[in-house]
């Protein structure tokens, strides 16, 4: 391919990044005059100014990648623009440190597409600084896959707000891993059995307490709230942590060795919460009262057989959005809410949207 007008740099080539490179980067057409010219991964970088040969990117990375750091990415932005290219960085990591580089990337001239939740749920000071920088440098930041994978929940909320509608409540099963676990689990089962099955399928983080602790859902709530114009911070979210206190600070290996204690603690809580319930769902919610008071939280709640959450296929998500215009009859978005395939597809949708904007 000839020198691209739009140069894409992929930061993180793990599960999601690797899937996007394997299945979607090849779809970038000559007509779009865009291609991947850099892959940054684990302190190494493969930089090819005229475009990475996507079909063999893994082999090329192993053979030709060189040591890199945060400065390498800034240098790639600078040299790409010197060639007359517009630059787009795809942050497909789950790293807080990477998210803190967005301001520097934007100041250097890059647009950003993100599947990383840390920037959108960061402290209000950094979030506002990033928004100001994007406006000042007239750059775009797309992050539709940070909540709901490929589902258009953020797009729907943004559209409601553009129409002058006021969001009153958002509710959903926002964790793909916890959704899968509790769509299979029934009271009386050992919860750890379903946890281990989810882990074996790659549905949880390497340390499953990251999912069980509820912080992932809390971060998604902050992103949803900010999209709705609500100044929510993580400290404002009441979090239901499913990990007993005694197992929160040990190593991952120790936690996995004490799953019997985890099951006992969970069963004790479950029986106290509702000893008749058979099925459960881990929900996140944001609510605004008539007086304007904002509340947000995560909670594991019992559900009946006729609940919408009881009928979802494992791994599917359901979002309910109530607003002034959609109150008695709320807006519902439902579909696959997790997995590298749908997340990578959502990332590609953001890529195509941004390319379209840059071509105008």
C-alpha positions as CSV (number, residue, x, y, z in Angstrom):
1,X,0.0,0.0,0.0
2,X,1.2,3.5,-0.7
3,X,1.8,5.9,2.1
4,X,-1.4,6.3,4.1
5,X,-3.1,9.6,4.6
6,X,-4.4,8.3,8.0
7,X,-1.9,6.4,10.1
8,X,-3.2,4.1,12.8
9,X,-1.2,3.1,15.8
10,X,-2.4,0.1,17.9
11,X,-1.5,0.2,21.6
12,X,-2.0,-3.2,23.0
13,X,-2.2,-6.3,20.8
14,X,-3.6,-8.8,23.4
15,X,-7.0,-10.4,23.2
16,X,-9.0,-7.5,21.8
17,X,-6.1,-5.8,19.9
18,X,-5.0,-9.1,18.4
19,X,-8.6,-9.9,17.3
20,X,-9.0,-6.5,15.7
21,X,-5.7,-6.8,13.8
22,X,-6.5,-10.3,12.6
23,X,-10.1,-9.8,11.6
24,X,-10.7,-6.1,11.0
25,X,-7.5,-4.2,10.1
26,X,-7.5,-6.2,6.9
27,X,-10.8,-4.5,5.9
28,X,-9.2,-1.0,5.8
29,X,-9.6,-0.2,2.1
30,X,-7.4,1.6,-0.3
31,X,-10.2,4.1,-0.8
32,X,-10.0,5.1,2.9
33,X,-6.2,5.8,2.5
34,X,-5.6,4.5,6.0
35,X,-3.6,1.7,7.4
36,X,-1.8,0.5,10.6
37,X,1.7,1.8,10.6
38,X,2.6,1.0,14.2
39,X,1.9,-1.7,16.9
40,X,3.0,-0.9,20.4
41,X,3.1,-3.9,22.8
42,X,4.8,-4.7,26.1
43,X,7.6,-2.1,25.8
44,X,8.3,-3.0,22.2
45,X,7.1,-1.5,19.0
46,X,6.8,-2.4,15.4
47,X,6.8,0.7,13.2
48,X,6.4,0.5,9.5
49,X,5.8,4.0,8.0
50,X,4.3,2.6,4.8
51,X,2.1,0.1,6.6
52,X,2.4,-3.1,8.6
53,X,1.8,-6.2,6.6
54,X,-1.3,-7.3,8.6
55,X,-1.4,-10.9,7.5
56,X,1.9,-11.5,9.2
57,X,1.9,-8.9,11.9
58,X,2.7,-11.4,14.7
59,X,5.7,-12.9,12.9
60,X,7.0,-9.4,12.0
61,X,6.5,-8.2,15.5
62,X,8.5,-11.1,16.9
63,X,11.3,-10.6,14.4
64,X,11.5,-6.8,14.1
65,X,9.9,-5.1,17.1
66,X,12.3,-2.7,18.9
67,X,12.3,-1.5,22.5
68,X,9.9,1.4,23.1
69,X,8.3,3.5,25.8
70,X,5.8,6.4,26.1
71,X,8.2,8.7,24.2
72,X,8.2,6.3,21.3
73,X,4.5,6.8,20.7
74,X,4.9,10.6,20.8
75,X,7.8,10.3,18.3
76,X,5.6,8.2,16.0
77,X,2.8,10.8,16.1
78,X,5.3,13.5,15.3
79,X,7.1,11.7,12.4
80,X,3.8,10.5,10.9
81,X,2.5,14.1,10.8
82,X,5.7,15.3,9.2
83,X,4.9,12.9,6.4
84,X,1.5,14.6,6.0
85,X,-0.5,11.8,7.7
86,X,-3.3,12.3,10.2
87,X,-2.7,10.1,13.3
88,X,-5.1,7.9,15.2
89,X,-4.1,5.8,18.3
90,X,-6.2,2.8,19.3
91,X,-5.8,2.1,23.0
92,X,-6.9,-1.5,23.3
93,X,-5.2,-2.1,26.6
94,X,-6.7,-2.3,30.1
95,X,-3.9,-0.2,31.6
96,X,-4.4,2.9,33.7
97,X,-0.9,4.1,32.9
98,X,-1.7,4.2,29.2
99,X,-4.9,6.1,29.7
100,X,-2.9,8.9,31.5
101,X,-1.0,9.5,28.2
102,X,-4.1,10.6,26.3
103,X,-3.5,14.3,27.0
104,X,0.0,14.1,25.7
105,X,-1.1,12.2,22.6
106,X,-3.8,14.8,21.8
107,X,-1.4,17.7,22.3
108,X,1.0,16.0,19.9
109,X,-1.9,15.9,17.4
110,X,-3.4,12.4,17.6
111,X,-7.0,11.4,17.7
112,X,-7.9,8.5,20.1
113,X,-10.1,5.5,20.0
114,X,-10.3,3.6,23.3
115,X,-11.6,0.3,24.7
116,X,-9.8,1.2,27.9
117,X,-12.2,2.3,30.7
118,X,-9.7,4.2,32.8
119,X,-9.7,7.6,31.1
120,X,-13.5,7.8,31.0
121,X,-13.8,6.9,34.6
122,X,-10.7,8.8,35.9
123,X,-10.8,11.5,38.5
124,X,-12.9,14.5,37.4
125,X,-9.8,16.8,37.2
126,X,-8.0,14.6,34.7
127,X,-11.2,13.9,32.7
128,X,-12.0,17.6,32.4
129,X,-8.4,18.3,31.4
130,X,-8.7,15.7,28.7
131,X,-12.0,17.2,27.4
132,X,-10.5,20.7,27.4
133,X,-7.4,19.5,25.4
134,X,-9.6,17.7,22.9
135,X,-11.5,20.9,22.3
136,X,-8.4,23.1,22.2
137,X,-6.6,20.9,19.6
138,X,-9.8,19.9,17.8
139,X,-9.2,16.2,18.1
140,X,-11.7,13.3,18.6
141,X,-11.9,10.7,21.3
142,X,-14.2,7.7,20.6
143,X,-14.8,5.1,23.3
144,X,-18.1,3.3,22.5
145,X,-16.7,-0.1,23.5
146,X,-15.9,0.9,27.1
147,X,-19.5,0.0,28.1
148,X,-21.4,-2.8,26.5
149,X,-18.7,-3.9,24.1
150,X,-20.4,-3.4,20.7
151,X,-23.8,-2.4,21.9
152,X,-24.8,1.3,21.1
153,X,-25.6,2.3,24.7
154,X,-23.3,5.3,24.8
155,X,-24.5,6.4,21.4
156,X,-28.2,6.2,22.5
157,X,-27.5,8.3,25.7
158,X,-25.6,10.9,23.7
159,X,-28.5,11.1,21.2
160,X,-31.0,11.6,24.0
161,X,-29.0,14.4,25.4
162,X,-28.5,16.1,22.0
163,X,-32.3,16.1,21.7
164,X,-32.7,18.0,25.0
165,X,-33.9,14.9,26.8
166,X,-33.1,14.4,30.5
167,X,-31.8,11.0,31.7
168,X,-33.5,9.8,34.8
169,X,-32.2,6.3,35.3
170,X,-29.9,3.8,33.7
171,X,-29.8,0.2,34.8
172,X,-28.1,-2.9,33.4
173,X,-26.0,-6.0,33.9
174,X,-22.8,-4.3,32.9
175,X,-20.2,-7.0,33.6
176,X,-19.9,-9.6,30.9
177,X,-18.1,-12.0,33.2
178,X,-20.6,-11.6,36.1
179,X,-23.5,-11.8,33.7
180,X,-22.3,-15.1,32.3
181,X,-21.7,-16.5,35.8
182,X,-25.1,-15.6,37.2
183,X,-27.0,-16.5,34.1
184,X,-25.7,-20.0,34.7
185,X,-25.6,-20.1,38.6
186,X,-28.6,-21.2,40.6
187,X,-28.8,-21.0,44.4
188,X,-27.3,-24.1,45.9
189,X,-24.6,-24.4,43.3
190,X,-21.0,-23.7,44.4
191,X,-20.4,-20.2,43.0
192,X,-16.7,-21.0,42.6
193,X,-17.5,-23.7,40.0
194,X,-19.1,-21.2,37.6
195,X,-16.3,-18.7,38.4
196,X,-13.7,-21.2,37.4
197,X,-15.6,-22.1,34.2
198,X,-15.8,-18.5,33.3
199,X,-12.1,-18.1,34.0
200,X,-11.2,-21.1,31.9
201,X,-13.1,-19.5,28.9
202,X,-11.2,-16.2,29.3
203,X,-14.3,-14.4,30.5
204,X,-12.7,-13.0,33.7
205,X,-9.6,-11.1,34.4
206,X,-6.6,-13.3,35.3
207,X,-7.4,-12.4,38.9
208,X,-11.2,-13.0,39.0
209,X,-11.5,-10.7,42.1
210,X,-11.2,-7.8,39.6
211,X,-14.6,-8.8,38.3
212,X,-16.1,-10.0,41.6
213,X,-15.1,-6.8,43.4
214,X,-17.5,-4.7,41.3
215,X,-15.0,-2.0,40.3
216,X,-15.4,-2.8,36.6
217,X,-19.1,-2.1,36.8
218,X,-18.5,1.0,38.8
219,X,-16.2,2.4,36.1
220,X,-18.8,1.7,33.5
221,X,-21.4,3.6,35.5
222,X,-19.1,6.6,35.7
223,X,-18.7,6.6,31.9
224,X,-22.4,6.3,31.4
225,X,-23.2,9.1,33.8
226,X,-20.7,11.5,32.2
227,X,-22.1,10.7,28.8
228,X,-25.5,11.8,30.3
229,X,-23.9,15.0,31.6
230,X,-23.9,13.9,35.2
231,X,-20.7,14.6,37.2
232,X,-20.3,11.2,38.8
233,X,-17.0,10.0,40.3
234,X,-16.0,6.5,41.5
235,X,-16.2,7.6,45.1
236,X,-19.9,8.3,44.5
237,X,-20.7,4.7,43.6
238,X,-21.8,2.3,46.2
239,X,-20.1,-1.0,45.3
240,X,-21.2,-4.5,46.3
241,X,-18.0,-6.5,46.6
242,X,-18.6,-10.2,46.3
243,X,-15.2,-11.1,47.7
244,X,-15.1,-11.6,51.5
245,X,-12.8,-9.2,53.4
246,X,-10.5,-12.0,54.4
247,X,-9.7,-12.9,50.8
248,X,-9.3,-9.4,49.3
249,X,-5.6,-8.8,50.0
250,X,-4.0,-12.2,49.4
251,X,-2.4,-13.2,46.1
252,X,-4.4,-14.6,43.2
253,X,-3.0,-18.1,43.9
254,X,-4.0,-17.9,47.5
255,X,-7.5,-16.8,46.6
256,X,-7.9,-19.7,44.2
257,X,-6.7,-22.1,46.9
258,X,-9.4,-20.8,49.3
259,X,-12.5,-21.0,47.1
260,X,-14.3,-23.1,49.7
261,X,-14.1,-20.2,52.1
262,X,-15.3,-17.9,49.3
263,X,-18.3,-20.2,48.7
264,X,-19.2,-20.4,52.4
265,X,-19.1,-16.6,52.7
266,X,-21.2,-16.1,49.6
267,X,-23.8,-18.7,50.7
268,X,-24.0,-17.1,54.1
269,X,-24.7,-13.7,52.5
270,X,-27.2,-15.2,49.9
271,X,-29.2,-16.9,52.6
272,X,-29.4,-13.7,54.6
273,X,-30.4,-11.7,51.5
274,X,-33.1,-14.0,50.1
275,X,-33.0,-17.7,51.0
276,X,-35.9,-18.5,48.5
277,X,-34.4,-16.9,45.4
278,X,-33.1,-19.3,42.7
279,X,-31.6,-16.8,40.3
280,X,-29.5,-13.6,40.7
281,X,-28.2,-10.8,38.6
282,X,-25.4,-8.3,39.3
283,X,-26.7,-4.9,38.3
284,X,-25.3,-1.4,38.0
285,X,-27.6,1.6,38.2
286,X,-27.6,5.4,38.1
287,X,-30.7,7.3,39.3
288,X,-31.6,10.9,39.5
289,X,-34.5,11.9,41.8
290,X,-37.1,14.6,41.1
291,X,-35.1,16.9,43.3
292,X,-32.0,16.2,41.1
293,X,-30.2,14.1,43.7
294,X,-27.8,11.6,42.0
295,X,-27.2,8.0,43.3
296,X,-25.3,5.1,41.7
297,X,-24.4,1.7,42.8
298,X,-23.8,-2.0,42.0
299,X,-25.7,-4.8,43.6
300,X,-26.4,-8.5,43.4
301,X,-30.2,-8.9,43.4
302,X,-32.6,-11.9,43.2
303,X,-34.8,-12.1,40.2
304,X,-37.9,-14.0,39.3
305,X,-38.5,-16.2,36.3
306,X,-40.4,-13.5,34.5
307,X,-37.5,-10.9,34.9
308,X,-36.0,-9.7,31.6
309,X,-32.6,-10.7,33.1
310,X,-33.8,-14.3,33.7
311,X,-34.3,-14.8,30.0
312,X,-31.0,-13.5,28.7
313,X,-28.6,-15.9,27.0
314,X,-25.4,-16.3,28.9
315,X,-23.1,-13.3,28.3
316,X,-25.8,-11.1,26.9
317,X,-26.5,-7.6,28.4
318,X,-29.6,-5.6,28.9
319,X,-29.6,-1.9,29.4
320,X,-32.7,0.1,30.4
321,X,-32.7,3.8,30.0
322,X,-35.5,6.0,31.5
323,X,-35.6,9.7,30.5
324,X,-38.2,12.4,30.5
325,X,-39.3,11.3,27.0
326,X,-38.8,7.5,27.7
327,X,-40.1,7.0,31.2
328,X,-43.3,5.0,31.2
329,X,-41.9,3.1,28.2
330,X,-38.1,3.0,28.6
331,X,-35.5,2.6,26.0
332,X,-34.1,-1.0,26.1
333,X,-30.8,-2.1,24.4
334,X,-30.0,-5.8,24.5
335,X,-27.5,-8.1,22.9
336,X,-24.0,-9.6,23.4
337,X,-22.3,-7.5,26.0
338,X,-18.8,-9.0,26.2
339,X,-16.2,-10.9,24.3
340,X,-13.3,-10.1,22.0
341,X,-15.3,-10.6,18.8
342,X,-18.0,-8.0,19.6
343,X,-15.6,-5.6,21.3
344,X,-13.2,-5.7,18.3
345,X,-16.2,-5.1,16.0
346,X,-17.2,-2.1,18.1
347,X,-13.7,-0.8,17.9
348,X,-13.8,-1.1,14.2
349,X,-17.1,0.8,14.0
350,X,-15.3,3.6,15.9
351,X,-12.4,3.4,13.4
352,X,-14.7,3.7,10.4
353,X,-16.6,6.5,12.0
354,X,-13.5,8.5,12.7
355,X,-12.0,7.9,9.2
356,X,-15.3,9.2,7.8
357,X,-15.0,12.3,9.9
358,X,-11.4,12.9,8.9
359,X,-12.2,12.6,5.2
360,X,-14.8,15.4,5.3
